[in-house]
């Protein structure tokens, strides 16, 4: 990882891929349900926004990106912020079949770097900000990711949203303190439980839908 936060490894067994941090499996190509829901639930809340612009923090295996592209109109824009260049390389290389050409969609722009900087530098730029960074508010891979989930970081995300925009955050587990911080940052908050598998099984994950009401 660029900031010395450890080493990610891509493992393959047949058509199945895993991204690992040490002995911890961060994601697996068989389990995409909750990441896809992150995109669908977010778009449902901005469906009436003209020419929507969506920021996705974390490319991963492209589950959220593909689901977003399936929902978004032709005049939408999607910016993807990915910190680790190797992840983008895997998407264009060994996992190209998993990504199904979605990186070549004309609506998509890939920005290699810290998504927090993209948020800080773009006031009123996005209709939706989707964060699937690390393992949620209690991160595993990078201490600097914590800044995204502080009240100050959440207020920065709120400034980066357009009126009635939504901040959507994926997590592997609930976090009552994070729900409170979202409210302290000025958001109206829903906390939803979703399944890891597209077939409705697997672990229960959490998605926070935090709406910026008005300006």
Secondary structure as UniProt FT lines:
FT   TURN            2..3
FT   STRAND          8..13
FT   TURN            14..15
FT   STRAND          16..21
FT   TURN            22..23
FT   STRAND          24..28
FT   TURN            29..30
FT   HELIX           33..46
FT   TURN            47..48
FT   TURN            50..51
FT   STRAND          53..57
FT   TURN            60..61
FT   HELIX           63..71
FT   TURN            74..75
FT   STRAND          77..82
FT   HELIX           85..92
FT   TURN            93..95
FT   HELIX           96..99
FT   TURN            100..101
FT   HELIX           102..104
FT   TURN            106..107
FT   STRAND          108..112
FT   HELIX           115..120
FT   TURN            123..124
FT   STRAND          126..131
FT   TURN            134..135
FT   HELIX           143..149
FT   HELIX           151..160
FT   STRAND          161..171
FT   HELIX           176..184
FT   TURN            185..186
FT   STRAND          188..195
FT   TURN            198..199
FT   STRAND          204..211
//
